[in-house]
């Protein structure tokens, strides 16, 4: 996805917060001359999220991105054309790039002549010999975790350092979306995000998904739910607690993705929840996991959630 693709989406969503954010990114990138956008002294030194000390000798121009969030953020920052290959599960790139399997061979990777492999720590730990071999070929390997809400500014700066691009458009987009978080949350419609319908788990209050809910105009009714494990962004909630929170829940959102296969129609047909006002009012919706939980500049002005909120408030729910 390149600058023209971002512009296309900004036009598609004109008049919305997401459209405004994308137009801001495009405008800043177009006004930024090459001498300014690429004004960065090299080499650049940084430490990635597996603790590796990285020396970046020059801006990356052939990037293999093995996490969809990295791919989307590269595109949002104007580096989409630098991506030459993505992982099989990546839905953030166009059809013009190579798609690598779950366990790509070193020959397949080297043949693409990458100067940067952008991946996640979990993938590096699973294939340490592969990444060690790639480094021996002079390929820069950088493993970055999906950033938390608070870590995102630093993440943008590191992505800019790797590509030589100006970080300010991304930082400005981040400031815009953060400024949209409702300050008077008690007046917002109460939403329960279900991350796993079988266990009735939800998101922790400090998770990316919880901030996306707030930025989209919802109040997280599960904000006091404890993490399922230390450091986890998944919180235990359960069916009984869901039923007990009936008066507080205006809408139920079923996250759809690898973590959850229970759909809104399944939830509404579950006799345990038949008495919930949200179920009786038809306020149960499927939402794509990537739109809710993927740390991506392209998904931060969440139109899926905002359209749902409009339907909720149109039904008379506004606290």
N, C-alpha and C positions, 0 to 999 in steps of 0.2 A: 504494500500500500504506500503510494507516494503522496507528494503534496497535492497533486490534482485530485487524488482519491479523497483526501481530507476535505478539500474544497467542495467536492461533490456532496459529501455528507453534510457539510455546513449549509449548503443550499437546500438539501432535502429537509433538514431540521431547522430552517430559518424560522425565527419567531419564538424559538424555545431556548432554554438555558444551554442545552448541549450545542445548539447551533451557534449561540453567542460565543461559547468557549472555543469552538472549532474555528470560527471566523477570527477570533483573537489570535489563535495560534498561527493560522495562515497569514494574517496581516503582518504579524511580527516577523515571521520567517521571510516573507516577500520583501519587507522593508530592510531586512538585514543583508548588507552587502557581503560578498564572500570574504573581503578583507576583515570584516568584523566577526562574521559567524565562525570563521575558522582561525581567529586570532587567539591562539593558545600555544604556549611554549612546550615543546617536547624535548626530552621524554617526560612522561607523567608517571608518577608513582602512586599506587593505591593498593589496598589490601582487600581481597574479596572475602566472601562469607564462609570459606573453608579455611581462612587464615593464611592463604597464599599471598606473598608479596609480588605484585605484578609491576612490570616495567613496560609501559606503552611507549614505543619508540616513535610512532606516527599515528595519525588518525586512521581508524579502521575503515576500509572501503569494501571489503568482502567479508560479510558476517554470516556465520551459521548461528541461527537463533533456535535453541532447543526448548524454549518455553514460550507459550503463546502470549503471555503478559509482556515479556521482553520484546517480542515482535511488534505488538501493538504500540508499545511506548516508543520504540524506535521510529515507527511510522508517524506517531503524533509529533515527534521532535524533528521530523523532516529527513530521517535516515532510512525510510522504507526501501529506497532503491539500493541501499547498501547490502540488503539481505539477499544472499544467494541460495540459502537452503534453510528449511525448518524441520521440526520433528513431525511425526505422523499425526499426532493429536492437535497440531497447531491449526487453528481456524482464523488466525489473524493476518495471514499473508494471501496474496493473490495466486493466480495459477501459473505465474511466470517463474516461480522459484522451484528448486528441487525439493522433494520430500524424502527425508531419510527415515529408515525403519527404526524400530525400537532399539536395536543394537547395531548401529552402522559400523562397518569395517573401516579400518584406518585408511585403506586404499581409496575407498569411496569418498572419504572426507578430504584426504589430501588432493584428490583429483579436482576438487572444487577450488583449490588454491585459496583457502580462507586466510585472512590475516587476524581474525578474531573468532573464537567460538564462545558464544554467550549461553550459559547453561545454568542449571540449578545445583546446589550442593548435593542433593540426594542423588543426582545422576552421576556426579563425579565420584562419590563414595561407592556407588554400585559398579563403576567401571574404571577404577583407579589406573590400571595398566594401560588402558586405551588413552586416557588423557595424559599420562606421563609420556607415552610414546609421541603424542601429538606435540607436546611441548618440546620434545627433542628435535622435531622438525622445524622448530621456530615459530609455531603457531601459538598465539596468545590465547590462553584459556582463562575465562573469568566466570566464576560461579557466584551468582547473586540470588539470594532468597527473594521470593515475592515480598515486597516491602510492606510493612504495616503502615497505617495512616500517618503516624508520627515520623516514620522513617522515610517517607516518600520524597521529601526535598533532597535529602542526602543521596537517595537512589537516582534522582534526576541528574544531580551533579556528577555522579559517577558515570552515568550513561553519556553525558556530554563530554566528559574527559576521554572516554573511549573512542568517540566518534569525531571529536573536534568541533562539535556544534555548540551553539549558544544555548545555555540552560534556561535563560530567562523566559522564553515563550512557555516552556513547560511549567516553570515555577509560577508564572502569572495565571495559567490555567488552573493550577492547583489552588492558588489563593482565591480565585473566583468561585470554585466549587465549595471550598471550605466556608466561604462567606455566606453560602446559601443554606448552611445548616440552621435549622430553626432554633432560636434561642428560647422560645416559650413552648417547650415540647409538650407540656401538659395540655395545651390547647389543640395538639395535633391528633389525628386519628390513630388509635392504637393498633399496631401491627404485630403479629407473631410470625416470624420467619422460621419455617420448619426446614432444617437442613437434612434431616433423615426422618421420614415418615414412619418407619418401623419402630424406631426407638423414641420418637418425638423429641429429638434434640433440636437445639437452636444455636444461635451465635452468641458469643460472649460480648459484653458491653464495649470492650475496647477493640473489637475486630473490625476489619474493613467493612464487612457486611452491615454491621450496626451503624457505622458512620454513613454508609450509602443510604440506609433507611432514613436517618435524620436529615441528610441533605436532600432527600426526595420528599420531605414533609411528613414523615411518619414518626410516631413515638413507639419505641421498642418496649413492648409490654414485658419482655423477658430480661430487662436490663439488670435484674438482680440474680439471674440464674448463675450458678457456680460453674466454672470450667470443668469439663469432663476429666481433664488431667492437667497437671501443672504446665503452663505455657500454651495450652491448647486454645484455639479460637472456637471450639465446639463446646456448647454448654448443655448440661442435662436439664430437661424440663419435664417431660413425661406427660402421659394422657391425663392423669388425675389433676395435675397442676393446670393443664390447659383448660379442663372443664371448670376448675375453681376460678379461673381468670375470665370467665365468660363475660362479665359486665365490663371488663377492660379491653376486650378484643373486638375491634371493628372490622378487621380484615385479616385473613390468614393467607400467607404466601408460601407455596410449596416450591422450594429450590429444586430445579431439574438438572441433573447431571450424574456423574459417576457415583456421588455419595447417596443419591436418593432416586428411587424408581417409583415412589408413591406419588400419583398425580392428584390434581385437585378433585377430579371426579371420584377417585378412590376414597379420598378423605371425606367427601360429602356423602358417600354411601356407607361410611363406617358408622354403625349404629351407636358407638360410644359417643360420637360427637353430634348426634342428631339434634340435641337440644341447644347447641351453641347458636347465639344470635347471628354470628357471621355466616354460619352454614345455612340457617333459615332465610337469611337475606341474600344468599348467593354471592357473598363476598369472600370467596376462596379462589385463588388464582395460581396458575403455574408461572414461575419466573425462571429464565435461564440462569444456571449457576454462574456462568461467566459474567453476566450483567450485574450480579449481586456481589460476587466474591472475588473476581479477578482484579487485582490492582492495576488498572489501566487508565491512562488519560483519556482514551477514546470512549470509555464506558462510564466515566465519572458523572456526567450529566445524564442520569439514568432516565431515559424517556419511557421505558417499560414501567418502572415504578411510578413515575409521575402520571402516566395515563391511568394507572390503577387508582391512584389517589384521587384523580378527577372523578372517577366513577364512584368512589366511596363518598366524596363530599357532595356529589350530585344527588346521592341518595339521602342526604340530610345529615351525614355524620361529620360534625366539626365541633370539637370540644372547646 
